[in-house]
Amino acid sequence: MAARRSVGGTIGGALGAVPLLSVARETAGRLWTAPALPGALAEARDIKAATYLEAFVLLFLIPSSAFFFGVILPRWLARRSLQGPLVRVAPGLAFGISFWLWRRGVGSGASLALASLAALTLAATGSRLSVFALPPVESQEALAGLFLSLAGWTLACRCAGVPFALWLFLVACGVAAALVRLRSRVESWRPIA
Amino acid sequence: MKPEIRRSFSIGLALVACAAAILVPPLAGRWLLLLAGALLLIETTSHRFFASRRVVGLGLLALVLACGWTVYYQPGAPVDLFEDGLTLGPALAYLQGARPYVETYPVHGWGADGGFDALFFRTVGPSLQTLRLRRAAVTALALAALALCAYSLFESIRWAAVALTASLCLCPFVSERQALALGALALLLRAARRERPGLWLWGGVLSGAALFFSLDFGLIALAGGISAGLALSLLAKRDRGRPALCGALWLAVGAAIGALPFFFILARERALGAFFRVSFREIPVLVSETWGLPAGSATLAVRETSLWKFPALLATGEVMPALFLLLLLAAAMTLLLFRAASGPLTSTDRAAAVAVAFAAVALRGLLGRADAGHSSLYGIFIGLAAAWLLYRARRRPLVAAVLLLGLSLRLHPRATLLLEWHAIQASRPSRDALLEQGSRVPRGGGARLPRAQAEELSDLRRYFDGQLSSRETFFDFGNEPGLYFFLERRSPVRYAAVPLYEPPDRQQEVLAALERDRTPLAILSSGTSLDAFDGVASRRRAPLVAAYLDAHYSTVAVVAGRTIARRNPGS
C-alpha cells in the first residue's frame, strides 16, 4: 500500500495548489468589503475574510491536493496500468508547474488551468500507458540531442518575443501530440497488457 | 504491597513533596525538599529502577500545578485597568444585580468577564485579592490541563514533555480563559485514543460549560471536538466496515448537559435571548471589525519572496507572522490524510486528529487579532500538532532533523525553557518584593499595587468622592473599566470599552443612557495608550459619543493623568 504513494506527486500536488491562495484573496476581495467601522482593519483596508480563505486553502485545499496527487491518483493509475513510477508521479509534477507559472507572474487562474490540463493529459495518458510502454531512448546522445533541441527552440521563442504562456502552450501541445502518437502505437498492445 | 509498587509511590511522593515545597514558606519547604531528596535517593539506589507511569504522572501534575500557582499568583503586581477591568467592572455590576448580556456586554464570555468572579465576590467579598486568588488558581489549572493534554496525546511522559515544551514555546504563559477548553481537549484526546463514549461525553460537558466561561474557547472546543469526532467515526466505519462510535454525537449530548444549568440561569434572568444574540450574532461581527488586526497576506509572502529567502521569512515571521504555524498545521493535516489512507489510524494518530482539529478552529482567533498576545493565546493548540509531527518523523532522521531545525529556529525552545525556569524560581522573591514595596488600595483586599499606581487610584477616588454623591456615577471614555470597581461606582452603560459601541445604534444607546442618567462627570481620556487602541483614537471610533461629550461636558480637571469633564449646567 505504502509503495503506491508518490512523494514527487505529493510535493507537486501541494505546490500546484498554492496559486489557490491568490484565488482565495481575489474571491474575498470580490465578495467582501473592508470593514466600515473604525479600527486597524479599516485603516489598513484589510479584508479579514481574505486571510481566513487563505488559511482554508493552506489547511484544507493544499493538503487535499497533495493527497490527491500523492495517493488517490497514483493508486488509480496503478490499478489501470502497469507499475510505472513515472506514470504515478507525472501528473503531480505537471500540476506543480502551476506554482512556477504563478510565481513568474502568470495569473492564478491561468496557471492552475494550464497545470491542470497538463496533469489531466498525463493522467489520461498514464491510465492507458505505462512508462515501460514508452519507446526506449536509444542512447544518451539521442536524449541529449532532444533536450538541446528543446532548449534551442525555447531560446528562439524568447528571442522572437513569443509570450511565455504561448510557449508553454506549444510545449504542452507538442507533448500531448507525442503522447497521442505513442498511444496509437501501443493500442495494439492493450489486449496483451 | 509489592516492593515495585512501594518504590513507585516513593517517587510520586517525592514529586508531591517538591510541589508542596514550592508553595509553602521557605523554612518548611527546605524540610520537604530534604524528604523529597531522600525519597529520590532511595529510588535511584534501589537495585531495579521502577516507577509506575500513572504515579509519576500524578506527581508531575502536582508539580506543574504548584509551578503554575507560584508564577501566576502575584498579589503585588500592577493592575491593568483595561484587561482586569473587563472582569472587575462587570463583576461589580453583577453584585449590584445587573443581568448578564442585558445590562452587561461580556465580550470574552460570561464567566471570564465578571460572572465567575461575582460568585466569589458574593462569598469572599469584592476585592482585587479575590480576583487574583481566583485567577491564579484557574490559570494554574489551565497549565495543568495543558500538561494533561500533552500526556493524553502520547500517553508517554517523554513525548508529553516534548509536547508541553512545544506548546509553551507558542504560549509561554497560559491564560485562565484557556482552562476549560484545555480540560476538554485533554478529555477528548484520551477519548479519541481509547474510543470511550464516556470520555467524549465528559469532554462535551466541559466544552458546553466553556461556552459560558470563555465564549471563543468554548466554541473552539465544540467545533474542534465535533469535527474531529465526525472525521474519526467516518474513518473507523471505513476501516472496520461497521457503524462506529460517533464521538461527535456523544460530545454534542455532553455539551447540551454542560450548557443546561447556564441556560436555566439565563432563562431565569430573562437573558437567554440576549445571550444568543450577543454571543453568536453581534460579537463575531463586531470583534472582527473593531478589534481585528491585519494578519498579512500568505499570497504576498509566497509569491513575492524569492525561494532562497523563504526559510528566513518563515523564521522571522515577516510579511505574515502566522505563516509558519499555518504551514506546520498544513503539514500535520497532510500527514493525517496519508496516515488515514494507509490503514486504520493508531491511537496516537486518532488523538492527533483531535489536536489538529482544535488548532485549525483556533486559527480564527489567531488570525483575527494578529498580535503576539493573541498568537500565543490561540496558537497554543498548534504545539501539540508540532509535537506529533516530530513523533511521526522520529524514525526518519533527515525529516526529523529538518523539522527540528525549523521548529528550533522559530519556536526557540531553549529560550522558552529558560524563561519558564526563571519565572518559577523568581516568582517568590518577586512576589515578596512587590508586596513589600506596594501600597494598599481601597477594594484591594490583601492585594497591593505599586506605589505610583496606588497613589493614582487614591487621588482619583478622593476627587470623585468629593465631586459625586454616593448615588451618582461617572462615564469612562478612557477605556479603563477597572476604575468603576476601585472608585465603587456603577457603570452608566453596559459596554466596558469604546470599541464595543462603535456601531451607530450602540453609540445612540450610550447617548440615551447618558441623557437618562445625566451622568455628572466623565473621564474624557486616560492619558495612556488606551485612548487609541491600535492607533485609532476613541474619538474616531465613537464620533457620536465624542461629539455629545464635547457639547454637554466641559473639562474641569486633570487628575492622575485623566482628563475629567463635568456636565454643563442645564444641558
Chai-1 contact restraints between the chains, C-beta under 6 A:
chainA,res_idxA,chainB,res_idxB,connection_type,confidence,min_distance_angstrom,max_distance_angstrom,comment,restraint_id
A,M1,B,S342,contact,1.0,0.0,6.0,A-B,restraint_1
A,A2,B,S342,contact,1.0,0.0,6.0,A-B,restraint_2
A,V18,B,V302,contact,1.0,0.0,6.0,A-B,restraint_3
A,L21,B,A298,contact,1.0,0.0,6.0,A-B,restraint_4
A,L21,B,T299,contact,1.0,0.0,6.0,A-B,restraint_5
A,S22,B,T299,contact,1.0,0.0,6.0,A-B,restraint_6
A,R25,B,T299,contact,1.0,0.0,6.0,A-B,restraint_7
A,P35,B,E289,contact,1.0,0.0,6.0,A-B,restraint_8
A,L37,B,E289,contact,1.0,0.0,6.0,A-B,restraint_9
A,L37,B,T290,contact,1.0,0.0,6.0,A-B,restraint_10
A,L37,B,E502,contact,1.0,0.0,6.0,A-B,restraint_11
A,P38,B,V536,contact,1.0,0.0,6.0,A-B,restraint_12
A,P38,B,R540,contact,1.0,0.0,6.0,A-B,restraint_13
A,P38,B,R541,contact,1.0,0.0,6.0,A-B,restraint_14
A,G39,B,T290,contact,1.0,0.0,6.0,A-B,restraint_15
A,G39,B,V536,contact,1.0,0.0,6.0,A-B,restraint_16
A,A40,B,L293,contact,1.0,0.0,6.0,A-B,restraint_17
A,A40,B,D534,contact,1.0,0.0,6.0,A-B,restraint_18
A,L41,B,G292,contact,1.0,0.0,6.0,A-B,restraint_19
A,A44,B,P294,contact,1.0,0.0,6.0,A-B,restraint_20
A,D46,B,P294,contact,1.0,0.0,6.0,A-B,restraint_21
A,K48,B,S288,contact,1.0,0.0,6.0,A-B,restraint_22
A,K48,B,G292,contact,1.0,0.0,6.0,A-B,restraint_23
A,T51,B,A295,contact,1.0,0.0,6.0,A-B,restraint_24
A,T51,B,L367,contact,1.0,0.0,6.0,A-B,restraint_25
A,E54,B,A298,contact,1.0,0.0,6.0,A-B,restraint_26
A,A55,B,L363,contact,1.0,0.0,6.0,A-B,restraint_27
A,L58,B,L326,contact,1.0,0.0,6.0,A-B,restraint_28
A,L58,B,A330,contact,1.0,0.0,6.0,A-B,restraint_29
A,L59,B,L329,contact,1.0,0.0,6.0,A-B,restraint_30
A,L59,B,A330,contact,1.0,0.0,6.0,A-B,restraint_31
A,L59,B,M333,contact,1.0,0.0,6.0,A-B,restraint_32
A,L59,B,A360,contact,1.0,0.0,6.0,A-B,restraint_33
A,I62,B,A330,contact,1.0,0.0,6.0,A-B,restraint_34
A,P63,B,A330,contact,1.0,0.0,6.0,A-B,restraint_35
A,P63,B,M333,contact,1.0,0.0,6.0,A-B,restraint_36
A,P63,B,T334,contact,1.0,0.0,6.0,A-B,restraint_37
A,P63,B,L337,contact,1.0,0.0,6.0,A-B,restraint_38
A,A66,B,T334,contact,1.0,0.0,6.0,A-B,restraint_39
A,F67,B,L337,contact,1.0,0.0,6.0,A-B,restraint_40
A,V71,B,A341,contact,1.0,0.0,6.0,A-B,restraint_41
A,R103,B,R303,contact,1.0,0.0,6.0,A-B,restraint_42
